């Protein structure tokens, strides 16, 4: 199984680390880490991932295309035509097209979610409609060959669900045990419907400073005027 992971400046490192931590146990798995150029790509934490391939030399036939998310850097990525074109091109024949967190906005901007249900981080989730997708508040959404996870920590759930799709539930159970995935959130405020009003209000203020709906609108308008949607063939 060949998994093409797209990197762009200052994406959320956990969105990539969590799925890769799970998928490394899939027999025969091969990762390609793809960016505009080979070499280090900075993340939101200051950690850098090394792109092993550029858009130009990435394998043309990955089994899985995966896009991580982030905050403002991901919104900025919606205007990166070279990134969106590369994602759309490699997704054309991929068996699975996938994302975590706001990575689904990137898939949407690449023309790959029109007519699909999709998950996203709770704050900008409704903006998926600007790309013809149907937002879902499920932690993991699988709609035909599109697999999307909610915000950040959902990457672990998402990755395990895909393992089960690829190799059966027993494979998912095994890896869940190997990585000791048994979350116990200390405050139980990890979703808007669980948080108290003061916590939710504070979180919304922080998110509002990071996410620009106007930039998402522009990406949606560019998509409607482009031919990129030719790559988005429903499975």
C-alpha positions in Angstrom: 0.0 0.0 0.0 1.4 3.3 -1.1 0.2 6.4 0.9 0.9 9.8 -0.5 1.0 12.4 2.3 0.9 16.0 1.2 2.9 18.6 3.2 2.6 22.4 3.1 4.2 25.1 5.3 3.1 25.1 9.0 0.4 22.5 8.8 -0.6 20.8 12.1 2.0 18.2 12.9 -0.4 16.0 14.9 -2.7 15.6 11.8 0.1 13.7 10.1 1.9 12.1 13.1 -1.3 10.3 14.4 -2.3 8.6 11.2 1.3 7.7 10.2 1.8 6.2 13.7 -1.1 3.9 13.1 -0.5 3.1 9.4 3.2 2.2 9.9 1.9 -1.2 11.2 0.1 -2.0 7.9 2.0 -4.8 6.2 3.9 -3.5 3.1 3.0 0.1 3.6 5.1 2.7 1.8 4.9 6.4 2.5 5.7 9.3 0.2 5.8 12.7 1.8 5.1 15.2 -0.9 5.7 19.0 -1.1 6.5 21.6 -3.6 10.2 20.8 -3.2 12.0 18.0 -1.5 13.5 18.8 1.9 12.3 20.0 5.3 8.8 21.4 5.7 8.0 23.4 8.9 4.9 22.6 11.0 2.9 24.4 13.6 5.0 23.0 16.4 8.3 24.0 15.0 9.0 20.3 14.1 9.9 19.8 10.5 8.9 16.9 8.2 11.1 15.9 5.3 9.4 15.8 2.0 10.8 12.8 0.1 9.2 13.8 -3.1 8.2 16.9 -5.0 5.0 17.4 -6.9 7.0 16.6 -10.1 8.4 13.3 -9.1 5.7 11.8 -6.8 4.5 8.4 -7.8 1.5 8.8 -10.1 -0.5 5.9 -8.7 -0.8 6.0 -4.9 -3.4 3.8 -3.2 -4.1 6.6 -0.7 -3.9 10.4 -0.9 -3.8 12.0 2.5 -3.9 15.7 3.4 -3.4 17.0 7.0 -5.0 20.3 8.2 -4.2 23.3 10.3 -5.4 26.8 11.1 -4.4 29.9 9.1 -1.6 28.0 7.1 -4.3 25.7 5.8 -6.6 28.5 4.9 -3.6 30.1 3.0 -3.0 26.7 1.3 -6.5 27.0 -0.3 -4.9 29.6 -2.6 -2.0 27.5 -3.6 -2.9 26.3 -7.1 0.2 24.1 -7.5 -0.7 22.2 -4.3 -4.3 21.8 -5.2 -3.5 20.6 -8.8 -1.0 18.1 -7.5 -3.6 16.7 -5.0 -6.3 16.5 -7.7 -3.9 14.8 -10.1 -2.7 12.1 -7.7 -6.3 11.6 -6.4 -7.6 10.8 -9.9 -6.9 7.1 -9.7 -6.3 6.7 -6.0 -8.3 4.0 -4.2 -8.8 6.4 -1.2 -8.8 10.2 -0.9 -8.5 11.2 2.8 -7.9 14.1 5.2 -7.9 15.0 8.9 -9.1 18.3 10.4 -9.2 21.2 8.0 -7.5 19.1 5.4 -11.0 18.4 4.1 -11.2 22.1 3.1 -8.1 21.5 1.0 -9.7 18.5 -0.6 -12.7 20.6 -1.3 -10.7 23.4 -2.9 -9.1 20.7 -5.1 -12.5 19.7 -6.4 -12.6 16.4 -4.6 -15.5 16.6 -2.2 -18.4 17.8 -4.4 -21.4 15.5 -3.6 -19.6 13.9 -0.6 -20.2 14.0 3.1 -17.1 15.1 5.0 -15.8 15.8 8.5 -13.7 18.8 9.5 -12.6 20.7 12.6 -15.7 22.0 14.3 -15.1 25.7 13.8 -14.9 25.9 10.0 -16.9 22.7 9.3 -19.9 24.5 7.7 -17.6 26.1 5.1 -17.3 22.7 3.4 -20.6 23.7 1.7 -18.7 26.3 -0.4 -17.0 23.3 -2.2 -20.2 21.3 -2.7 -19.6 19.0 0.2 -22.1 18.1 3.0 -20.6 18.8 6.4 -20.9 16.1 9.1 -20.2 16.4 12.8 -19.2 12.7 13.0 -15.7 12.2 14.2 -14.9 10.0 11.1 -16.8 10.0 7.9 -16.4 7.4 5.1 -18.4 8.2 2.0 -17.5 5.8 -0.8 -13.7 6.3 -1.2 -13.5 9.6 0.6 -12.4 9.3 4.3 -12.3 12.4 6.5 -11.6 12.9 10.2 -12.6 15.7 12.5 -10.2 18.0 14.3 -6.6 17.1 15.2 -7.0 14.2 17.7 -9.6 12.5 15.4 -6.7 11.5 13.3 -6.1 8.4 15.4 -9.8 7.3 15.2 -9.7 8.0 11.5 -6.6 6.1 10.8 -7.8 3.0 12.7 -11.1 3.1 10.9 -9.2 3.0 7.6 -7.1 0.1 8.8 -10.3 -1.8 9.3 -11.5 -0.9 5.8 -8.2 -2.1 4.3 -7.6 -5.2 6.4 -10.6 -6.0 8.4 -11.7 -5.2 12.0 -9.2 -7.6 13.5 -6.4 -5.6 12.0 -7.8 -2.4 13.5 -8.2 -4.0 16.9 -4.6 -5.2 16.8 -3.1 -1.8 16.0 -5.4 -0.1 18.5 -3.8 -2.3 21.2 -0.3 -1.9 19.9 -0.5 1.9 20.1 -2.5 1.7 23.4 -5.2 3.9 22.1 -7.5 4.3 25.1 -8.3 8.0 25.5 -9.5 9.4 28.8 -10.1 13.2 28.3 -9.5 14.9 31.6 -12.0 17.7 31.2 -14.5 16.3 28.6 -14.7 19.6 26.7 -13.3 18.3 23.4 -16.4 19.1 21.3 -18.5 22.2 21.3 -21.6 20.4 22.6 -19.6 19.3 25.6 -18.0 22.5 26.5 -19.3 25.1 29.0 -20.2 28.5 27.5 -17.1 30.3 28.9 -14.8 27.8 27.4 -16.6 27.7 24.1 -16.6 31.5 23.8 -12.9 31.7 24.5 -12.2 29.0 21.9 -14.4 30.7 19.3 -12.4 34.0 19.8 -9.1 32.1 19.2 -10.5 30.3 16.1 -11.9 33.5 14.7 -8.4 35.0 14.6 -7.0 32.0 12.7 -9.7 31.3 10.2 -10.8 33.6 7.4 -14.2 32.8 5.8 -13.4 35.4 3.1 -10.4 33.3 2.0 -12.5 30.2 1.9 -15.1 32.1 -0.2 -12.4 33.0 -2.7 -11.2 29.4 -2.9 -14.8 28.3 -3.6 -15.2 30.9 -6.3 -11.9 29.9 -7.9 -13.0 26.2 -7.9 -16.2 27.1 -9.6 -14.3 28.9 -12.4 -11.6 26.3 -12.9 -11.4 23.0 -14.6 -9.8 21.3 -11.6 -13.2 19.6 -10.9 -12.5 17.3 -13.8 -10.3 15.3 -11.5 -13.1 14.8 -9.0 -14.8 11.7 -10.3 -17.2 10.0 -7.9 -16.4 6.5 -6.9 
